[in-house]
Amino acid sequence: MTKNKFSAEQVVRLLKEAESGERTVTDICRDRGITKNTFYAWKKKFGGMEAAETRRLRDLERENLV
């Protein structure tokens, strides 16, 4: 399995930045070096989550691997 460049908490921060309207999705993607497809995949997976919820999700995913 490959290691992700961004942690779940960082992804949530980027999504919140886009939701707030501070910057456009295009600007965020360009600055972070990701594609729009990646951004929207993250939005589908992490949309509406808080940082604490992402930690819980990560723990649950680890449990499922065992």
Beta strands, then each sheet from edge to edge (+ up, - down):
end
